[in-house]
Amino acid sequence: MSFFNHIYRKEAKPGRFLGVLALWGISFGLYRGIQDNYLAEIIHITPFERGIVEFFREMPGLLVVVILALMYKFTASRIFKIGIGIMAGGMAGLLLSSSSPFFMTKIFVVVFMVIFSTGEHIIMPVRSTISMDFAKRDKTGASLGISNSISQLGNILGFVLVTVLFIVLAGRGIERTDVLGYRIVFASSFALCTAAALVVIALKETTLSAHHRRFYFARKFRKFYMLEVFYGARKQIFITFAPYVLIVHYGADPSIMSILFAICAGFGILLSPLIGKLIDKVGYKLVMVVDTIILVFVCLLYGFSHRLFPHNIAFLVVCINYILDSIISMGSMAANVYVQRIASNQEEVTATLSTGISVNHIISIFIALMGGWIWAVTGIEFLFTLSAILGLINSIYAATIKKTEEELR
């Protein structure tokens, strides 16, 4: 308890909020553990079509500022509740898609994924805002780290459940392409997401305003917006196509993918608070520069391992690099702290973060759309080389942040 008192403001009561993050984390872990296998092996989405799916799935991210503007009278906590509810609705649709042949089509599955994604993107900026608002001013990085760790712990539990389920089904002679396993996972995820929605209803309403502008572009945040463009572009390649490389190119089944996701989440639990403290200690600029330099090597190995090593060794190398990318991505907390440090108030923080999400989605949705075509025409080598180049540009631009900006206020 003293640890939490050291990080959170005395009057803050983050317990219920962190509990919702845990429930949501398990639900999302179950869903994430099977998403790509479900698309590839049940719905038969090709790598080229995967980019098209991601284009629509990420569209809510582009529109999140407009969506939040429509709820400008709501507090951050109320928008957080609405976002959780919408996610539960999307998961109900995915459960329906796995239970009814009529809804088990590419169009319906994409529609339900978009609904789920809408709720997910709605809570992104307000989740960070609420987490930082609970914290003492010099502990915002640590607070974000704790929130991320709790979500990651939930993810691990979800991934482990998926792994166990598909191992049990395989032991009973049920093939990985049988929809039964996916239906069970969707049902479990829906139940937990609904539980999170019920708990979040009791979350105390705050007076913290969520958003009052459709788009908020202040001169002092211009570098943050540009960093979001580069980050969104290079990260989208990994989010969309890295799991598909493992499934399509190396034949990874849901159990393997879930174990891999669980390992990533495990490192998230261990390292997220440490990275948060590191951001507070050494500054967000250094973290933003270093993580993207490492990413360059990760991307190149991901794209060329099959040409450098035997198939089984290449698969191991790719898995390790997938884990490294998940660790590197935690450095994105630095951008949130950057915004919080130079913002005038918490309303400006949320407005800027939500605008940043839309900004990075402007490029990322087109990267996702073009990524499938690039894979089909040139192969994964060029696709991940592009990601490496974008990461290098991101690092160079982050290095231009001046010390005076970092010490503003």
Beta strands, then each sheet from edge to edge (+ up, - down):
end
